[in-house]
Amino acid sequence: MSLPLDWLIIGGGVHGTYLSHALVQRGGASPDRVRVLDPHPQPLDTFWRVTGATGMTYLRSPGVHHLDLDPYALRRFAKRGAGRRHARFVYPYDRPGLEFFRLHTEHVVREHRLDARRERCRAHRIERTETGYRVETDLGSLLTRRLVLAVGLAEQLCIPRWAQALAAHAEARVHHIFAPSFRREDLAGASSVAIVGGGISAAQLACALAAAGTEVTVVARHEARVHRFDSDPEWLGPRAMTGFTRTRDLAERRRQIAAARHRGSMPPEIASALRREARTGRVRWVEAEPLALDAKGDRVILQLDRPPHAVQADRVVLATGFDSHRPGGSLVDDAALDRLGLRCAACGYPVVSAHLEWGPGLFVSGPLAELELGPTARNIAGARAAAERLAGAA
């Protein structure tokens, strides 16, 4: 491309894909002047892999949060054609079934030719130019007037120190649930599985494995925490966000975000399913702090700080989520701390304007925007909020 793009988006997950749609339909950008850089073969590739690994059947997000612009588009899709045949919602908030949500996402991508805006490659370096930015990629250089960093946490798995040695060896039979190499089907031959973690991913996987006849032990540091969403709905509107936005102390904003997130929680229907499996004896919930992992013969032994002091299983799955440090790796580190000199808060995350502008013509979405958008920044709702802010900057 000889002329600079209007918008170049790094990251092709929920956020990058939705932004590429919204910037054209509502921001007035020409489709051929918008590109999304992503190393994966299809939009939302990591999202589908992660949700498939856990055994998710229904999204935790309400039915008005999806990749089309009209909040009620999913409901309309459910009333015609293939959408009508596959429509699934769960009470309350019309949370859609995962496969139905996938079908609708594919419909939006196809109808608006969002895949035509994708460049399958990885960005390696960002340089400022007189008119915008130059991004070095696997396929060469791209010039753009505006750049959006829509990177997520998927490449920074949280692997506890006590598990790192064994988790690094595939033959040790220790997996992280969100690792690219993990497939739930790989556990089919295991008669027993220990899952470390007490949140929705651990609970969903436990139920899926138990339904297939596997003996499951869930090791969690706390009792089951039941919350319908991963933060209260008031964070989607002015009730909570007004005070958050008025808070100028970024350390206090970070504290509010941490307090608002229901980490390690699950919605009521997942908790109910887990209790049903526990009553049958197929799932056991153990509250303890893991201390160490040992591999002996064909078994993995998880050492605990309290009774029963040890759990043995054929496989161990770490449902311990993602590391919370600033995402983007060396690409963002290099841009923020070295050549571009962009401002960061004490927590390492970007300090951005109300339009999510981190530097002249450089914007953020997803986790990188959470000091401005609050605890829902990472979610589908965060992508929709980010699009509104960026449209105002166009």
Backbone torsions as a table, in degrees:
resi	resn	phi	psi	omega
1	MET	NA	120.8	-176.0
2	SER	-82.6	-35.1	179.7
3	LEU	-93.0	148.0	178.1
4	PRO	-63.6	145.6	172.0
5	LEU	-70.4	162.0	171.5
6	ASP	-79.9	-40.5	-179.7
7	TRP	-139.2	131.3	170.7
8	LEU	-122.6	124.4	-176.5
9	ILE	-111.6	124.5	177.2
10	ILE	-97.3	112.1	-177.6
11	GLY	120.1	120.6	-175.4
12	GLY	-115.4	32.0	175.8
13	GLY	-85.7	-149.8	179.4
14	VAL	-56.3	-48.2	-175.1
15	HIS	-67.4	-52.6	-177.5
16	GLY	-62.0	-40.1	-179.7
17	THR	-67.5	-45.7	179.2
18	TYR	-63.1	-42.6	-179.8
19	LEU	-62.8	-38.4	179.3
20	SER	-63.9	-28.9	177.0
21	HIS	-76.7	-49.6	-174.5
22	ALA	-68.7	-36.5	-177.9
23	LEU	-66.7	-27.8	176.7
24	VAL	-82.8	-50.4	-173.4
25	GLN	-73.8	-33.0	-177.2
26	ARG	-119.1	-21.5	-179.0
27	GLY	-93.8	-5.7	175.8
28	GLY	80.3	9.4	179.7
29	ALA	-75.7	148.9	175.7
30	SER	-78.3	136.4	-177.4
31	PRO	-55.4	-34.7	-178.5
32	ASP	-81.1	1.0	177.2
33	ARG	-111.0	14.6	178.0
34	VAL	-124.7	131.5	177.4
35	ARG	-135.7	149.0	176.9
36	VAL	-119.5	124.2	176.7
37	LEU	-94.6	127.1	-179.4
38	ASP	-158.0	133.1	-178.0
39	PRO	-79.6	-7.9	-173.6
40	HIS	-90.8	157.7	-173.3
41	PRO	-73.0	-20.7	-178.1
42	GLN	-143.5	158.3	176.1
43	PRO	-59.0	143.8	177.8
44	LEU	61.2	25.3	-175.7
45	ASP	-54.9	-47.0	-179.2
46	THR	-66.7	-38.2	178.1
47	PHE	-58.3	-45.9	-179.8
48	TRP	-66.9	-39.3	-179.9
49	ARG	-64.4	-45.4	-176.7
50	VAL	-67.8	-45.6	-179.4
51	THR	-67.0	-33.7	176.8
52	GLY	-67.8	-37.0	-179.3
53	ALA	-64.0	-34.9	-176.7
54	THR	-80.9	-17.9	-174.1
55	GLY	83.9	21.8	179.6
56	MET	-59.5	137.9	175.3
57	THR	-113.5	-33.7	177.0
58	TYR	-129.4	142.4	177.3
59	LEU	-67.5	156.1	174.1
60	ARG	-84.5	-15.3	-178.1
61	SER	-84.6	149.4	178.1
62	PRO	-69.7	164.8	-174.7
63	GLY	-67.8	-10.3	177.4
64	VAL	-86.9	-2.1	180.0
65	HIS	-108.5	109.5	-177.0
66	HIS	-159.7	-166.3	-173.2
67	LEU	-96.5	-1.0	174.6
68	ASP	-92.0	163.7	-172.1
69	LEU	-79.8	-40.7	179.3
70	ASP	-74.5	123.7	-178.9
71	PRO	-55.9	-27.2	-175.8
72	TYR	-98.1	11.5	-179.0
73	ALA	-63.7	-35.6	-179.7
74	LEU	-66.0	-39.0	178.2
75	ARG	-65.1	-40.8	178.3
76	ARG	-67.0	-38.6	178.5
77	PHE	-61.3	-31.5	-178.8
78	ALA	-71.2	-8.6	-175.1
79	LYS	-105.0	5.5	-178.3
80	ARG	-146.6	152.3	172.0
81	GLY	51.0	-138.4	-178.6
82	ALA	-61.9	-32.2	178.6
83	GLY	-60.9	-40.2	-179.4
84	ARG	-65.4	-37.8	-178.4
85	ARG	-69.9	-29.7	-172.8
86	HIS	-110.5	1.9	-175.0
87	ALA	-61.8	130.4	175.6
88	ARG	-141.8	128.4	175.5
89	PHE	-133.4	154.2	176.6
90	VAL	-125.7	141.0	179.4
91	TYR	-74.8	147.6	-11.3
92	PRO	-91.8	-176.7	176.8
93	TYR	66.5	14.5	176.2
94	ASP	50.6	48.0	178.4
95	ARG	-68.5	125.6	-171.9
96	PRO	-81.4	151.8	171.0
97	GLY	-63.8	147.3	-175.5
98	LEU	-60.8	-46.3	-177.6
99	GLU	-67.8	-35.5	175.1
100	PHE	-65.2	-41.9	177.2
101	PHE	-61.9	-40.1	177.3
102	ARG	-62.4	-44.1	-179.6
103	LEU	-61.1	-42.3	179.1
104	HIS	-67.5	-41.1	178.1
105	THR	-59.6	-45.4	178.2
106	GLU	-62.3	-35.6	177.0
107	HIS	-63.9	-45.4	-179.8
108	VAL	-64.0	-44.5	179.9
109	VAL	-61.2	-43.2	-177.9
110	ARG	-70.7	-46.1	-176.0
111	GLU	-63.0	-36.5	-176.5
112	HIS	-104.9	8.9	176.1
113	ARG	52.9	43.0	-178.8
114	LEU	-68.2	-26.8	178.5
115	ASP	-67.2	-24.3	178.8
116	ALA	-70.3	-15.0	179.5
117	ARG	-93.6	2.7	-176.6
118	ARG	-94.1	140.9	170.1
119	GLU	-117.6	116.7	-176.9
120	ARG	-80.9	92.8	-179.7
121	CYS	-165.4	173.0	180.0
122	ARG	-115.8	136.5	176.6
123	ALA	-82.3	140.7	-177.4
124	HIS	-120.4	-24.1	-174.6
125	ARG	-156.4	142.3	178.7
126	ILE	-120.2	129.0	178.0
127	GLU	-128.8	140.3	177.6
128	ARG	-82.1	139.5	176.0
129	THR	-120.3	179.7	179.7
130	GLU	-66.6	-28.9	-176.2
131	THR	-110.7	1.0	-178.5
132	GLY	161.4	-115.1	-175.2
133	TYR	-143.5	148.5	169.6
134	ARG	-111.5	128.5	179.5
135	VAL	-115.5	121.4	177.3
136	GLU	-85.8	129.1	-176.7
137	THR	-129.9	177.5	174.3
138	ASP	-59.4	-27.2	-175.0
139	LEU	-102.3	9.2	-178.7
140	GLY	114.1	-162.1	-175.3
141	SER	-96.1	145.4	173.2
142	LEU	-127.1	136.2	177.7
143	LEU	-104.9	141.2	-179.6
144	THR	-148.9	146.8	175.3
145	ARG	-73.9	-38.7	-179.9
146	ARG	-131.0	144.5	-177.0
147	LEU	-126.8	137.5	177.1
148	VAL	-121.5	126.2	173.4
149	LEU	-95.0	105.9	-178.3
150	ALA	-116.5	47.0	-177.4
151	VAL	-88.6	148.8	-178.9
152	GLY	-111.2	-163.6	-175.2
153	LEU	-98.3	1.6	-167.9
154	ALA	-60.7	-24.5	-177.0
155	GLU	-93.7	8.7	178.8
156	GLN	-129.1	79.5	-178.4
157	LEU	-69.9	143.7	175.1
158	CYS	-90.5	105.0	178.1
159	ILE	-114.5	111.5	-178.4
160	PRO	-56.0	149.5	-177.4
161	ARG	-56.2	-38.8	-177.5
162	TRP	-67.0	-14.7	-178.1
163	ALA	-106.2	-9.1	-169.1
164	GLN	-63.3	-39.7	-176.6
165	ALA	-63.4	-47.5	-179.4
166	LEU	-75.4	-35.3	-178.8
167	ALA	-63.8	-21.8	-178.8
168	ALA	-77.4	-9.6	-176.9
169	HIS	-119.0	118.1	-176.5
170	ALA	-59.6	-34.7	-177.1
171	GLU	-72.2	-9.2	-178.9
172	ALA	-79.5	-7.1	176.2
173	ARG	64.7	32.4	175.4
174	VAL	-118.1	125.8	-173.7
175	HIS	-126.8	150.2	165.5
176	HIS	-99.0	133.1	-173.0
177	ILE	-60.6	-27.1	-177.8
178	PHE	-102.2	8.5	177.3
179	ALA	-69.0	141.1	180.0
180	PRO	-56.8	-27.2	-177.5
181	SER	-82.2	-11.3	-174.3
182	PHE	-83.3	133.1	171.8
183	ARG	-132.2	133.3	-179.3
184	ARG	-57.4	-32.4	-179.9
185	GLU	-63.2	-23.4	-179.9
186	ASP	-67.2	-15.9	-180.0
187	LEU	-90.9	2.4	-173.2
188	ALA	-58.7	-33.0	-177.7
189	GLY	-85.8	-2.6	-177.9
190	ALA	-86.2	130.2	176.9
191	SER	-83.1	-21.2	179.4
192	SER	-143.5	140.8	-179.8
193	VAL	-136.0	133.7	171.6
194	ALA	-103.7	129.0	179.4
195	ILE	-112.0	125.7	179.4
196	VAL	-99.8	118.3	-178.8
197	GLY	138.8	148.2	-175.7
198	GLY	-119.2	15.9	-176.6
199	GLY	-101.1	-164.3	-174.2
200	ILE	-63.6	-37.6	-179.2
201	SER	-65.3	-44.3	178.3
202	ALA	-62.1	-43.3	-177.1
203	ALA	-67.0	-43.4	179.8
204	GLN	-63.3	-44.9	179.9
205	LEU	-64.5	-41.1	179.2
206	ALA	-58.8	-45.0	-179.6
207	CYS	-65.7	-41.1	-179.3
208	ALA	-64.9	-42.6	-179.6
209	LEU	-69.9	-41.2	179.9
210	ALA	-62.3	-39.2	179.0
211	ALA	-63.1	-25.8	178.8
212	ALA	-90.2	3.1	175.9
213	GLY	96.4	7.7	180.0
214	THR	-85.3	140.4	174.6
215	GLU	-80.4	123.9	-172.0
216	VAL	-122.6	135.2	169.7
217	THR	-120.1	122.7	176.2
218	VAL	-98.7	122.8	178.4
219	VAL	-107.1	113.8	-177.2
220	ALA	-129.2	151.6	179.6
221	ARG	-81.2	-5.4	-175.2
222	HIS	-149.4	166.5	173.7
223	GLU	-68.2	164.5	-179.6
224	ALA	-60.0	126.5	177.8
225	ARG	-100.7	120.0	-173.7
226	VAL	-107.2	115.8	175.4
227	HIS	-142.3	137.6	-177.1
228	ARG	-64.0	-40.4	179.5
229	PHE	-122.8	169.0	-179.6
230	ASP	-81.1	-5.2	165.0
231	SER	-154.1	156.2	-174.5
232	ASP	-65.7	146.5	-177.6
233	PRO	-57.0	-23.2	-179.7
234	GLU	-60.9	-19.5	178.5
235	TRP	-76.8	-5.4	176.0
236	LEU	-87.6	-7.7	-176.7
237	GLY	-140.7	-169.7	-172.8
238	PRO	-68.1	-20.8	-175.8
239	ARG	-54.9	-44.3	178.2
240	ALA	-101.7	-34.6	-172.4
241	MET	-72.4	-25.5	179.4
242	THR	-61.5	-49.0	178.9
243	GLY	-66.2	-37.4	178.4
244	PHE	-61.2	-46.7	-178.1
245	THR	-65.6	-33.8	179.6
246	ARG	-74.8	-15.2	179.6
247	THR	-77.1	115.5	-177.4
248	ARG	-89.3	-21.8	179.5
249	ASP	-74.5	112.0	-175.0
250	LEU	-69.4	-29.4	175.5
251	ALA	-65.5	-36.4	177.3
252	GLU	-70.0	-37.0	175.2
253	ARG	-60.8	-43.6	179.1
254	ARG	-61.9	-39.7	179.0
255	ARG	-63.7	-41.8	179.8
256	GLN	-64.4	-40.0	178.5
257	ILE	-61.8	-47.2	-179.6
258	ALA	-61.8	-40.6	-179.2
259	ALA	-69.6	-31.3	-175.8
260	ALA	-77.6	-27.3	-175.7
261	ARG	-79.7	131.3	177.1
262	HIS	-91.2	73.5	-177.6
263	ARG	-66.6	145.2	178.3
264	GLY	63.8	34.7	-178.4
265	SER	-116.0	172.7	179.0
266	MET	-146.9	152.3	178.6
267	PRO	-73.9	163.6	-173.5
268	PRO	-56.5	-41.7	-175.4
269	GLU	-68.6	-30.6	175.4
270	ILE	-70.6	-40.3	176.6
271	ALA	-61.3	-40.3	178.5
272	SER	-64.3	-43.4	178.2
273	ALA	-62.2	-38.8	179.0
274	LEU	-64.8	-42.0	178.3
275	ARG	-63.6	-37.7	178.4
276	ARG	-62.8	-43.1	179.0
277	GLU	-66.9	-34.4	178.3
278	ALA	-65.7	-37.8	179.9
279	ARG	-65.8	-30.8	178.1
280	THR	-77.7	-13.9	-177.8
281	GLY	89.5	-0.3	-178.7
282	ARG	-78.7	-21.4	178.5
283	VAL	-126.3	134.2	174.9
284	ARG	-119.8	133.2	179.7
285	TRP	-105.9	120.3	-178.9
286	VAL	-117.7	123.1	177.2
287	GLU	-94.9	109.6	-177.3
288	ALA	-165.5	163.8	176.5
289	GLU	-99.7	118.3	176.5
290	PRO	-65.3	141.7	-178.6
291	LEU	-115.0	-36.2	-175.2
292	ALA	-162.1	162.0	175.0
293	LEU	-124.5	137.5	175.3
294	ASP	-132.7	143.2	174.5
295	ALA	-109.2	121.6	179.0
296	LYS	-131.2	112.7	-177.1
297	GLY	61.9	-126.9	-179.8
298	ASP	-99.4	18.4	-179.2
299	ARG	-121.0	151.9	173.1
300	VAL	-113.3	131.9	-176.9
301	ILE	-113.3	122.2	179.2
302	LEU	-101.0	114.6	179.9
303	GLN	-85.3	135.4	-174.9
304	LEU	-121.0	161.2	-176.8
305	ASP	-87.2	-1.8	-178.7
306	ARG	-153.7	169.2	-178.7
307	PRO	-53.1	137.6	11.5
308	PRO	-84.0	8.4	175.3
309	HIS	71.1	-21.6	176.9
310	ALA	-158.0	144.9	174.6
311	VAL	-128.3	129.4	177.9
312	GLN	-107.6	143.3	180.0
313	ALA	-157.8	162.6	174.4
314	ASP	-68.8	-37.7	-179.5
315	ARG	-137.2	153.0	172.5
316	VAL	-121.3	130.6	177.3
317	VAL	-116.6	126.2	177.9
318	LEU	-90.0	109.9	174.6
319	ALA	-103.8	58.1	-171.0
320	THR	-105.6	11.1	171.1
321	GLY	74.0	-152.1	-174.7
322	PHE	-116.1	152.2	173.1
323	ASP	-69.2	139.9	-171.8
324	SER	-92.0	5.3	179.4
325	HIS	-70.0	164.3	-174.2
326	ARG	-53.9	126.3	-179.3
327	PRO	-78.1	170.1	176.8
328	GLY	108.4	-12.5	175.9
329	GLY	56.5	-144.1	-174.6
330	SER	-65.3	-28.4	179.0
331	LEU	-60.8	-49.2	-179.3
332	VAL	-76.3	-38.5	178.4
333	ASP	-58.1	-45.4	-178.3
334	ASP	-64.2	-43.2	-179.0
335	ALA	-68.5	-41.6	-173.0
336	ALA	-77.1	-43.5	-167.8
337	LEU	-99.9	-18.9	-173.9
338	ASP	-111.8	-90.3	-167.8
339	ARG	-72.8	-38.8	-174.2
340	LEU	-90.2	-18.9	175.5
341	GLY	59.7	40.9	-178.5
342	LEU	-77.5	148.8	-173.9
343	ARG	-80.7	137.2	177.6
344	CYS	-127.6	150.7	174.6
345	ALA	-78.3	175.0	-179.3
346	ALA	-59.8	-29.5	179.2
347	CYS	-76.8	-5.9	179.0
348	GLY	94.6	-9.0	-177.2
349	TYR	-86.3	155.9	-176.0
350	PRO	-61.7	143.7	168.6
351	VAL	-99.3	113.1	-170.5
352	VAL	-123.6	167.1	177.6
353	SER	-80.8	178.3	177.0
354	ALA	-62.5	-23.6	177.1
355	HIS	-91.6	11.6	179.0
356	LEU	67.0	28.3	179.7
357	GLU	-91.2	120.0	-178.6
358	TRP	-89.9	-36.7	175.7
359	GLY	-146.2	173.0	-177.6
360	PRO	-54.4	112.0	178.8
361	GLY	74.5	9.0	179.9
362	LEU	-117.7	118.2	-172.5
363	PHE	-118.2	165.1	179.8
364	VAL	-132.5	157.8	174.5
365	SER	-146.9	168.3	179.9
366	GLY	73.3	-149.3	-178.1
367	PRO	-54.4	-34.6	-178.8
368	LEU	-63.7	-17.3	-177.5
369	ALA	-100.4	6.4	-168.4
370	GLU	-71.8	-22.9	176.0
371	LEU	-70.2	-13.3	175.4
372	GLU	-106.6	-38.1	-175.5
373	LEU	-96.2	-10.7	176.9
374	GLY	84.7	-165.4	-170.8
375	PRO	-66.9	-16.4	178.9
376	THR	-91.9	5.9	-174.4
377	ALA	-57.8	-33.1	-175.3
378	ARG	-79.4	-18.2	-170.6
379	ASN	-84.8	179.1	174.7
380	ILE	-60.3	-38.5	176.9
381	ALA	-60.4	-35.4	177.8
382	GLY	-66.0	-36.1	176.9
383	ALA	-64.5	-40.7	-179.7
384	ARG	-68.1	-39.2	177.7
385	ALA	-66.5	-40.3	179.2
386	ALA	-62.7	-39.4	-179.7
387	ALA	-62.1	-38.8	178.6
388	GLU	-64.4	-41.5	179.9
389	ARG	-66.7	-43.0	-177.9
390	LEU	-69.4	-34.4	177.3
391	ALA	-60.8	-33.8	178.1
392	GLY	-71.3	-18.3	179.9
393	ALA	-95.5	-10.1	-174.8
394	ALA	-67.1	NA	NA
